[in-house]
């Protein structure tokens, strides 16, 4: 699947939801591999209670890390596939 390129600033602050419509939080940052430029994780802040049901990696500040490969679509929301979080 090819996702249209979006500038970083177009994604920061967007709400993250699953394909099923469950709200997870808001994008704070994106981590990437410096040598290849590969996007690794979306850092999610202002987490909803639903995120406690998911086995997400966390930062030291208790923000969630969602693998970038779980990204499905970017529009008014950032949509992720919950099945791809494992």
C-alpha positions as a Markdown table, in Angstrom:
| # | Residue | x | y | z |
|---|---|---|---|---|
| 1 | Unk | 0.0 | 0.0 | 0.0 |
| 2 | Unk | 1.3 | 3.4 | -0.9 |
| 3 | Unk | 0.5 | 6.3 | 1.3 |
| 4 | Unk | 0.6 | 9.8 | 0.0 |
| 5 | Unk | 3.5 | 11.8 | 1.4 |
| 6 | Unk | 2.4 | 14.3 | 4.1 |
| 7 | Unk | 4.6 | 16.9 | 5.8 |
| 8 | Unk | 5.4 | 16.3 | 9.4 |
| 9 | Unk | 3.5 | 19.4 | 10.5 |
| 10 | Unk | 0.3 | 18.1 | 8.7 |
| 11 | Unk | 0.3 | 15.0 | 11.1 |
| 12 | Unk | 1.3 | 16.5 | 14.4 |
| 13 | Unk | -1.7 | 17.2 | 16.6 |
| 14 | Unk | -4.1 | 15.0 | 14.6 |
| 15 | Unk | -6.3 | 12.5 | 16.5 |
| 16 | Unk | -5.4 | 8.9 | 16.1 |
| 17 | Unk | -8.3 | 6.4 | 15.7 |
| 18 | Unk | -8.5 | 2.7 | 14.9 |
| 19 | Unk | -10.4 | 1.4 | 11.8 |
| 20 | Unk | -13.2 | 0.6 | 14.1 |
| 21 | Unk | -13.4 | 4.2 | 15.3 |
| 22 | Unk | -11.8 | 3.8 | 18.8 |
| 23 | Unk | -10.0 | 7.0 | 19.8 |
| 24 | Unk | -6.4 | 6.5 | 21.0 |
| 25 | Unk | -4.9 | 10.0 | 21.5 |
| 26 | Unk | -3.1 | 12.7 | 19.4 |
| 27 | Unk | 0.2 | 12.5 | 17.5 |
| 28 | Unk | 3.0 | 14.3 | 19.3 |
| 29 | Unk | 6.0 | 13.2 | 17.3 |
| 30 | Unk | 7.3 | 10.7 | 14.8 |
| 31 | Unk | 10.5 | 8.7 | 15.3 |
| 32 | Unk | 12.6 | 7.6 | 12.3 |
| 33 | Unk | 15.9 | 5.9 | 11.4 |
| 34 | Unk | 18.4 | 8.7 | 10.7 |
| 35 | Unk | 20.4 | 6.8 | 8.1 |
| 36 | Unk | 17.6 | 5.4 | 6.0 |
| 37 | Unk | 14.9 | 7.9 | 6.8 |
| 38 | Unk | 12.5 | 5.0 | 7.6 |
| 39 | Unk | 9.6 | 6.1 | 9.8 |
| 40 | Unk | 9.5 | 3.9 | 12.9 |
| 41 | Unk | 6.8 | 5.0 | 15.4 |
| 42 | Unk | 4.1 | 7.7 | 16.0 |
| 43 | Unk | 4.4 | 9.0 | 19.5 |
| 44 | Unk | 0.9 | 9.4 | 20.9 |
| 45 | Unk | 0.0 | 11.8 | 23.7 |
| 46 | Unk | -3.2 | 12.5 | 25.7 |
| 47 | Unk | -4.0 | 8.8 | 25.7 |
| 48 | Unk | -7.6 | 7.6 | 26.1 |
| 49 | Unk | -8.6 | 4.8 | 28.5 |
| 50 | Unk | -8.9 | 2.4 | 25.5 |
| 51 | Unk | -5.1 | 2.4 | 25.1 |
| 52 | Unk | -4.7 | 0.5 | 28.4 |
| 53 | Unk | -6.4 | -2.5 | 26.5 |
| 54 | Unk | -3.6 | -2.5 | 24.0 |
| 55 | Unk | 0.0 | -3.8 | 24.4 |
| 56 | Unk | 1.7 | -0.7 | 23.2 |
| 57 | Unk | 5.3 | 0.2 | 23.9 |
| 58 | Unk | 5.6 | 3.4 | 26.1 |
| 59 | Unk | 8.0 | 6.2 | 26.4 |
| 60 | Unk | 9.5 | 7.4 | 29.7 |
| 61 | Unk | 6.7 | 10.0 | 29.7 |
| 62 | Unk | 4.1 | 7.3 | 29.4 |
| 63 | Unk | 3.2 | 8.2 | 25.9 |
| 64 | Unk | 2.3 | 5.4 | 23.5 |
| 65 | Unk | 4.4 | 4.3 | 20.5 |
| 66 | Unk | 2.4 | 3.0 | 17.6 |
| 67 | Unk | 4.4 | 1.3 | 14.8 |
| 68 | Unk | 4.3 | 3.4 | 11.6 |
| 69 | Unk | 3.4 | 0.3 | 9.6 |
| 70 | Unk | 0.0 | 0.2 | 11.3 |
| 71 | Unk | -0.9 | 3.5 | 9.6 |
| 72 | Unk | -3.9 | 3.0 | 7.2 |
| 73 | Unk | -4.9 | 6.6 | 6.2 |
| 74 | Unk | -4.3 | 10.2 | 7.0 |
| 75 | Unk | -7.1 | 12.7 | 6.7 |
| 76 | Unk | -9.0 | 14.6 | 9.3 |
| 77 | Unk | -7.8 | 11.7 | 11.6 |
| 78 | Unk | -4.9 | 9.4 | 11.5 |
| 79 | Unk | -6.4 | 5.9 | 11.1 |
| 80 | Unk | -4.4 | 2.8 | 12.2 |
| 81 | Unk | -5.1 | -0.9 | 12.0 |
| 82 | Unk | -5.4 | -2.4 | 15.5 |
| 83 | Unk | -4.5 | -5.8 | 14.0 |
| 84 | Unk | -1.0 | -4.4 | 13.0 |
| 85 | Unk | -0.2 | -3.4 | 16.6 |
| 86 | Unk | 1.1 | -6.9 | 17.5 |
